[in-house]
Amino acid sequence: MRFRWDWLQPVMHAPFVPTLGPMPPEAVCAELFDAVLDVAHSGRFLPFDKDRRWAATKDEWVLVGDIVHTAAETIVPALSTRGGGLVKLYYYGATEPDLPELVCLGERLAKCHSVGAGNRVIWFSDRSDGASGRVMVKRFSSADDRLCNGIQVLADCPVADTFGAFADEIGPEGFQFLYQRMKSGQRDGPTLVSVVDDRVVGAVGPLSTVAGPDGRTIQQPAYFAVHPAYRGLGHGRNLWRASMSWGRTREAEVKVLQASRGSAAEGLYVSEGLETYGYVCQA
């Protein structure tokens, strides 16, 4: 099958593509959705897939034969094999989804594909009510050409050995996952850190760029956190600005991310002028 953009575009409340996540708004089109279908069940990554940094094969793919695509709504089921497995239903519609009906569909698909962890419904809205995440876009400019004092590259940091403790205290995933990759010799890109009291108290990374679907350079998402005991002191803002300066020097043109609603990071991104392009809801 192929997607019809005249059906899909009117119900795209956020630039979010199944199995890829948030994408630059200008790059989202029917052809991008079709590209996701082209690699379904193959284990192959699209060149701009953020997850290709972490594994040799893709562990989430669209269940092409179960897609519902009409002028009123589009439902894209996908199977994730992480953990016990999970069926995800990506819903695009002009109205709120019928959650009981979609949950039943997810249960049927989970049973059909022998998935033990159940299912999840993901949909998109223009309103923040009940949303779990906000899709935000950063567009790079000359304003990002600035120095941020006190930020270091972890690999060159004299107290780099404190990063493991920082990762454990931040937990439960994210930097713990990245730290384990570092210990195993993986090189995913630089991580920037803020150091106080001879220890790492904040970090952002790994930093990387990739050519996006429309050829523009995207700075990819990164883990970003400040230790709770050191928040409110400017460490997060300095780390963010340093990471933006890093992207700017590598000709990044856009960065797209999903901020958790109510998080400290969301407040920072809003204050830094990122644009909001819709909200993500899930059940």
Secondary structure, DSSP 8 states (H G I E B T S, - for coil): ----HHHHGGG-SS-EETTTEE--GGG-SHHHHHHHHHTTTT----TT-GGGGT-SS--EEE-GGG-EE-SSEEEEEEEE-STT-EEEEEEEESS---HHHHHHHHHHHHHHTT-SS-EEEEEEESS-TT-SEEEEEEE--GGG----TTEEEGGG-TTGGGHHHHHHHH-SSTHHHHHHHHHTT------EEEEETTEEEEEEE---EEE-TTS-EEE---EEEE-GGGTTSSHHHHHHHHHHHHHHHTT--EEEEEEETT-HHHHHHHHTT-EEEEEEEE-
